[in-house]
Amino acid sequence: MLDAAAHDKLPAAPGVGYKPQHFAQITEDAGSVKWLEIHAENYMGDGGRPIAQLRHLSENFAMSVHGVGLSIGGEGPLDADHLARLKHLVSWLNPASFSEHLAWSTHDSHFYNDLLPLPYTDASLQRICTHIDQLQDTIGRRMLLENPSSYLAFAESTWSEPEFLAEISRRTGCGLLLDVNNVFVSATNLEFSPQGYIDAFPLDKVGEIHLGGHDEDEDDHGRPLLIDSHGREVVDPVWALLDYTLAQSGPKPVLIEWDNDVPDWPVLEAEAARAATALERVPA
Amino acid sequence: MSITATVSQAEFTRAMMDAGQPAPEGLQDQNAQPAGRRFSVYRNNVAVSLTEAMHSAFPVIAKLLGKQNMDGLAGIYLRQHPPSSPLMMFYGEHFPKFLEGMEQLKHLGYLGDTARLELALRRAYHAADATPIAPEALGALTPDALMNTRLALAPAVEVLRSPWPIHGLWRYNTEDGAPKPEPQAQDVLITRPEFDPIPQVLPPAGAVWIRALMGGATIGEALEQAAAEDESFDLGATLALLLQGGAITALDSKG
């Protein structure tokens, strides 16, 4: 039975990143998948099939809008046109959640289509908080901010990442999106304890968890360099880190991200089913 | 004590888009050693994601050139024209001119217009929805009233004119068993009856007539312009293409 009110909050259940090639199967039987996430920028055309599919899906699923292009960490001001587009999308779709990244992607009006890294300093903290205030005021709702995958560090950083995110959340009131695969990738690349990161993370602020696959490479010294690629299954140590997280946080909405070499629906659904099993083990 | 190097985003992007430059000082690994290969991850991510965006935006150009050539051209293009907005669905608007400006592609004169067709198909795909009029609404008008009528066309409608057989090239490279394109000029109409844009070849002067309508001319005024270009202009056939494509969204007969 359809109940619009039931879609105003992401359930503490598995969701997946929506891909148009899965539309028919999702509409017929979504299996373990209880909610869907879209990349905001893919639904900023004026009409046609993408918007029609989104309208249809939002009648049957709680939706999460995940922005990948606002450049919240950018040194320049936020793009007013893009803010207006986000406001428009969020107002007509009325999703259960809106999230963006602790990253930048635009400089000097050029968009680089990647999530670029930030130093964690008082100056960047101030700037990010100003941008988040502006975004939350514009779209009229609280957002979730996602932790990045790190391949390198900034010599100038003076904050640890969990403390930096906690302080942003404290100052702006935003919630956090915890990407457990990103934690694992960063922890491997920069040789810190992923469990220690989770222990330091303000889990009470987490409104959503992400999981995804990564690629393996090596740095100049032959040490592992993991790359957040969203192109394969979630690996076992990341599932274990999810269990570790959920044991502390309690049940949360858990999303499987698979954006490159997108598999057939049953493969993606099986990942969601595995997340469902992980969630079942957690006392509510 | 050394002063800690800070890295501005201007410095980051300059080094990211130019593999000849070292990673900025101030980016490091876990042992405070230079970032090296770690910085190359960003170089690679940006180049790969924008190259993929170009492949999905211009599948026919990619097929005509071959993957390796397309990769090479995309690599140059993305440095000359990085996206100016996060709406990647519209990336590549300068690609037709870019192709026409490449000395080594001068013998493939049709590439620019073929790329324009691919851009137009994408615009049409994402254009606003519109409800077409019932075809009978036109039939109900007297011939005089018809000539004094203006037509509102759907936002998805696109008209292209080319000295090259761009529709034939497009079909030959997207449709199994399509005929080999003959050397000829082609004007193309794109309509979107539902969700999939449909490109069709326009009869002679059809493009003149539709563009005049888009500019606010009445059917009669547009007819004069079309007939001036080609006496054999077939109003009925061109109008039928618009009607079949669900491209007419309103009639204005008030003069």
Chai-1 contact restraints between the chains, C-beta under 6 A:
chainA,res_idxA,chainB,res_idxB,connection_type,confidence,min_distance_angstrom,max_distance_angstrom,comment,restraint_id
A,E41,B,P86,contact,1.0,0.0,6.0,A-B,restraint_1
A,E41,B,L87,contact,1.0,0.0,6.0,A-B,restraint_2
A,M44,B,L87,contact,1.0,0.0,6.0,A-B,restraint_3
A,G45,B,H126,contact,1.0,0.0,6.0,A-B,restraint_4
A,D46,B,A127,contact,1.0,0.0,6.0,A-B,restraint_5
A,D46,B,A128,contact,1.0,0.0,6.0,A-B,restraint_6
A,G47,B,A128,contact,1.0,0.0,6.0,A-B,restraint_7
A,G47,B,D129,contact,1.0,0.0,6.0,A-B,restraint_8
A,G48,B,Y125,contact,1.0,0.0,6.0,A-B,restraint_9
A,G48,B,H126,contact,1.0,0.0,6.0,A-B,restraint_10
A,G48,B,F195,contact,1.0,0.0,6.0,A-B,restraint_11
A,R49,B,F195,contact,1.0,0.0,6.0,A-B,restraint_12
A,G69,B,P86,contact,1.0,0.0,6.0,A-B,restraint_13
A,E75,B,Q9,contact,1.0,0.0,6.0,A-B,restraint_14
A,H107,B,Q9,contact,1.0,0.0,6.0,A-B,restraint_15
A,H107,B,T13,contact,1.0,0.0,6.0,A-B,restraint_16
A,H110,B,P82,contact,1.0,0.0,6.0,A-B,restraint_17
A,F111,B,P83,contact,1.0,0.0,6.0,A-B,restraint_18
A,F111,B,P86,contact,1.0,0.0,6.0,A-B,restraint_19
A,Y112,B,V46,contact,1.0,0.0,6.0,A-B,restraint_20
A,N113,B,S49,contact,1.0,0.0,6.0,A-B,restraint_21
A,N113,B,L50,contact,1.0,0.0,6.0,A-B,restraint_22
A,D114,B,N45,contact,1.0,0.0,6.0,A-B,restraint_23
A,D114,B,V46,contact,1.0,0.0,6.0,A-B,restraint_24
A,Y151,B,R38,contact,1.0,0.0,6.0,A-B,restraint_25
A,Y151,B,V41,contact,1.0,0.0,6.0,A-B,restraint_26
A,L152,B,L27,contact,1.0,0.0,6.0,A-B,restraint_27
A,L152,B,A35,contact,1.0,0.0,6.0,A-B,restraint_28
A,L152,B,R38,contact,1.0,0.0,6.0,A-B,restraint_29
A,A153,B,Q28,contact,1.0,0.0,6.0,A-B,restraint_30
A,A155,B,T4,contact,1.0,0.0,6.0,A-B,restraint_31
A,A155,B,A5,contact,1.0,0.0,6.0,A-B,restraint_32
A,A155,B,G26,contact,1.0,0.0,6.0,A-B,restraint_33
A,A155,B,Q28,contact,1.0,0.0,6.0,A-B,restraint_34
A,E156,B,T4,contact,1.0,0.0,6.0,A-B,restraint_35
A,E156,B,T6,contact,1.0,0.0,6.0,A-B,restraint_36
A,L190,B,Q30,contact,1.0,0.0,6.0,A-B,restraint_37
A,E191,B,Q30,contact,1.0,0.0,6.0,A-B,restraint_38
A,D219,B,R37,contact,1.0,0.0,6.0,A-B,restraint_39
A,D219,B,R38,contact,1.0,0.0,6.0,A-B,restraint_40
A,D220,B,G36,contact,1.0,0.0,6.0,A-B,restraint_41
A,D220,B,R37,contact,1.0,0.0,6.0,A-B,restraint_42
A,I227,B,V41,contact,1.0,0.0,6.0,A-B,restraint_43
